Amino acid sequence: MDDDNLAPSLADLEKLYLLGKGGCGRVYKCRDRRTAQEFAVKEIEIAGREDRCKLEADAMGPLLVRSVRSASTMTLVMRYLPGEALYKCLWRCTRFSEGFAKACAAQIAAAIVDLHGRGYMHRDIKSGNVLLTRDGHCHLVDFGLAASSATRATAMCGTHYTMAPEILDGHGYDAAVDWWAFGVLLFEMVHGSPPWPYKSDESSLPAYFARMRETAAHLPWTSDVPLSAELQSLISGLLQVDPAMRLGPSIQSHPWFRDLSSDLAASGPELETGFQHVDGAQQGVDSAESITSAENLQFAGF
């Protein structure tokens, strides 16, 4: 918020219901008793995770309204973004048209550029961490694995099918891993599935990544999904195994984004087909356990 005095204190917030939970915390939909404005509030147990909690809060940027720390908990008050994970919309549509994918991709790319410009990398960009609202806005969410981009990272983290090959190499990596993941996401949006399997068990990871490297060199374009040469060029440029050769923030001026305004205007009907927002407003906090799962009914800016 522009004026921090307008941001609600924890005492101002009334818990409505649980949005989701993970290994380290829970997220609630809350309402400011003074203004009736809605927020998403994430409560994180900070034992042994002090640095990680602070980094996550810092990486959120404009999504974060206020953070409050107690002896055992970090509470993040965030903008509430009523919407749905992009992958759910994708499953209902089977795949997105090139124009609709472009409308989504432009916003996601802008969010990545903003995040990198503030000195962070996301490290888990995927269709489950992009929130799509009914009006067609895409938001990059869940900064739990974000890291500073000031130094090379070495931790192997993320989701297997979107992890860049250099993450497994053990020689360190930088923010270019986010552009690889963006390339996988773009392919997934227009094909309905990524270029390689979604899952791999830990024992077969080396073979999985070897296959990924092979496939990236010869992407499986299919005749039943006709794509423009510009889009194929963009995806191929993002899925370069060598991070030094990989496309990055310059993609915003890529020829594929040239007709963005007309694609945004034409995306309404497809958005209405793909979007199915579920309102949990009738559920109280006491019954929240029965409605929450990994398939979070609603998502917040986290």
PyMOL commands that set and color helices and strands:
alter all, ss='L'
color gray80, all
select helices_A, chain A and resi 4-6+10-12+50-59+61-63+86-93+98-117+127-129+160-162+165-169+176-191+202-217+229-238+243-245+249-253+255-257+260-265+268-274+285-290
alter helices_A, ss='H'
color red, helices_A
select strands_A, chain A and resi 13-21+25-32+38-45+64-69+73-79+84-85+120-121+130-132+138-140+147-148
alter strands_A, ss='S'
color yellow, strands_A
deselect
rebuild
show_as cartoon
